[in-house]
Amino acid sequence: RRSWYKMIFELPPIVELNVGGEMYTTTLSTLKKHPGSKLAEMFTSQHKLRTDSKGRIFIDRPGTYFKYILEYLRSNQVPTQCIQDVYKEALFYDIEPLIKQLEDSPQIFGERVARKQFLARVPNYRENIELMIRIARAEAVASRYSNVIICVVKTEEDVARCQDALNSLDMDKKSVVKFGPWKAAPSIYDLLDCIQMDVKDKGYKISLHAHVAEKGFRFKSQDFFHVIQFTWW
């Protein structure tokens, strides 16, 4: 039995699909509603299609969200659930009108335009997130928790105020991941929210605590120094 075949005849007007294990039945015209999209191109006579054991056309994508794609193709209904996941599928199938409408939704607009534009102004933000995780994993041996100290400074003045404390922690051989400074409106606590959000999105269980001031700190350390605690079990 061949699971790959090249269409040498017209597809039937009613098409049965197996999308990642979820079964759908729709019309060929619905699937080809937006010429030029990747989805429409899948169903041209020149495209190779894969079938399952029942002869249904197989698409190796998350089937759960394909129903929202179909709803849009059938009735122009923009989904209001699972927005982020549907957006990923719209990008994969390259359905341009749906992509644009989803990008106008509060969820996608806030993530793409507001939050990402802010984080782009925080130097080495993504690299620092990965550094934090590496430090936490290195300290996780035979331990339930890992504590990573972070220093978050918004302005150059904040950097100067923290320098003595950073030097002291360095002398004590304590690793500190420093975020900032940046030139944008969001505050230190806005950035802390972003850090927690992005680390949790990677599957880690974390909590945020104020850093306990030690002798020699000339200011309230909790203003700039915080502890991200990773819980492993």
C-alpha positions, 0 to 999 in steps of 0.5 A: 500500500502506498501512502504517498501518491501524486494526484493525476486526476481531479480531487473529489468535491468532498474531501476527508482529512486526517489532521494530526489524528482529528478527522474532518470532512469539508469541500475542496472549494473551502480548502482552496478559498484563498489562492496562494495560501499554502493550504490551497496549494496542498490541494492542487493537482501538482502537489503530493498528498499523503494518505492514512490507512483509510485513504483520508488525506493526512496533514501532520499538524495539530488537529485540535486547532484545524477546526478554527481554520475551517470555521474561518474558511467557511464563514469568515468567523475569526476565532476567539479561543486558543488565539496563540495556537490558531495564529501559529496554524494560520502562519503555517497554512499561510492564510494571509487574511486570517493572519492579519485579523488575528494580529489585530486581536488584543492577545497577538497585538499585545504580545507582538507589538507591545511586549516584544517591542519592549523586550527588544529594548532590553539588552541581551534579554533572551540570552540572560533568560537562557543564562538564568536557566543554565545556572539554575540547572547547574545548581539542581544536583541533589536539591529540590530548589535552585535560587538564581539572583537577578539584578534588574536596573532600568537606568544608568543611575540604577547601575551605578547604585548597584555596582558595590553590591554586584562587586560584593556578590562577585567576591562571594562567588555568587552568580548574578544575572543582570537585566538592563538598563533600557529606554522604554516606559515599562518599569522594573516590575513590568520586566520581572513579570516578563521574566517570570512569564517567559521562564514559565512558558519554557515549562519551569516552575518558579517563584519570585522573592525579594533578595535579603539584604546583607551587610555592606549593602548601602540601599534596600537591595529588594529595589534591584536584587531579586531571587528566582527560585526554581522548584524541581520536584 
